[in-house]
Amino acid sequence: MTKEAYVALVTCFNEDETINFDATRAQVRRQVRAGNNIMCAGTNGDFTALTFDEKVALTEAVVDEVAGRAKVIVNAGMPATFETIKLAREFDRIGVDGIAVITPFFIACTQDGMVRHFTAVAEAVSTPVYLYDIPARTQNHIEPATAKALADHPNIAGIKDSGGAQDTLEAYLKVGQEKPGFAVYSGPDHLVHWSLMNGAAGCISGLGNVMPDVLAALLRAHNAGDHAEAERQQQIFGNFRKDLYGLGYPPALVKRALYLMDTSVGASRQPALLPEADQDRKIAEILKTYDLL
């Protein structure tokens, strides 16, 4: 089975914080050239700062730019099942390859509540639905037993694990082994190669925005059976992650690092990380260390 890399694409903004569609399309082309697929409107795409209509317009632009050359997954998850379904139906209409649904945030959910939530979304669309677990941001965690129960739904195709804990990822991978057709995608960038070696269908990476070629090379090497080369690329990827993320909130740092490489991506919408000279200097030093600047 060929493993796949998706990049959780940044959303580019103009100085007035409106979406810069031309710059976003350029980032899509950059990822596709490297050999990566696209996830849009995710955590690294500032989805919580986007309006309903902006998410629809963004997804339309990404799908149009990809033009069948890569796969596109889009995140529809919102706190309420009602709005999540409305968004998911729009993405279904546009024709994406998958709809990710992040766990509800702000609203505290029971496991039964999440089963009802994900089931309702999966039954509202024909596009395959992927669970999206990132408890550090949403405060709601999909227990492995819950994932196993949801894996029986014919339109729930897998899960994106962004929890960062290897034991949880192992538990999800076990669900994938027990439930054929339930794909597990690794979110933590330091576990990409490990997850591929242990049965993951692929990864969905935020750091790939900055290092698309390293991510793509890691996947190519793994798929070719060259695990020594895949591990070498993983070490580069993991070391860069450790250095960059040591400075603060990962999605904002990814966006800022990319901005220092290409100012057209713009800043994140406020109140995210503001440009700060000392931090920019530290980020630039890291980028230069890895020959990215």
HELIX and SHEET records of a PDB file:
HELIX    1   1 PHE A   21  ALA A   34  1                                  14    
HELIX    2   2 THR A   43  GLY A   45  5                                   3    
HELIX    3   3 PHE A   47  ALA A   49  5                                   3    
HELIX    4   4 PHE A   52  VAL A   66  1                                  15    
HELIX    5   5 THR A   81  ILE A   94  1                                  14    
HELIX    6   6 GLN A  111  ALA A  124  1                                  14    
HELIX    7   7 PRO A  135  THR A  138  1                                   4    
HELIX    8   8 PRO A  144  LEU A  150  1                                   7    
HELIX    9   9 GLN A  166  GLU A  178  1                                  13    
HELIX   10  10 ASP A  189  LEU A  191  5                                   3    
HELIX   11  11 VAL A  192  MET A  197  1                                   6    
HELIX   12  12 LEU A  207  ASN A  209  5                                   3    
HELIX   13  13 PRO A  212  ASN A  223  1                                  12    
HELIX   14  14 HIS A  227  TYR A  245  1                                  19    
HELIX   15  15 PRO A  250  MET A  261  1                                  12    
HELIX   16  16 THR A  263  VAL A  265  5                                   3    
HELIX   17  17 ALA A  277  THR A  289  1                                  13    
SHEET    1   A 9 GLU A   4  ALA A   8  0                                        
SHEET    2   A 9 ASN A  37  CYS A  40  1                                        
SHEET    3   A 9 VAL A  72  ASN A  75  1                                        
SHEET    4   A 9 GLY A  98  ILE A 102  1                                        
SHEET    5   A 9 VAL A 129  ASP A 133  1                                        
SHEET    6   A 9 ILE A 156  ASP A 161  1                                        
SHEET    7   A 9 ALA A 183  SER A 186  1                                        
SHEET    8   A 9 GLY A 202  SER A 205  1                                        
SHEET    9   A 9 GLU A   4  ALA A   8  1                                        
END                                                                             
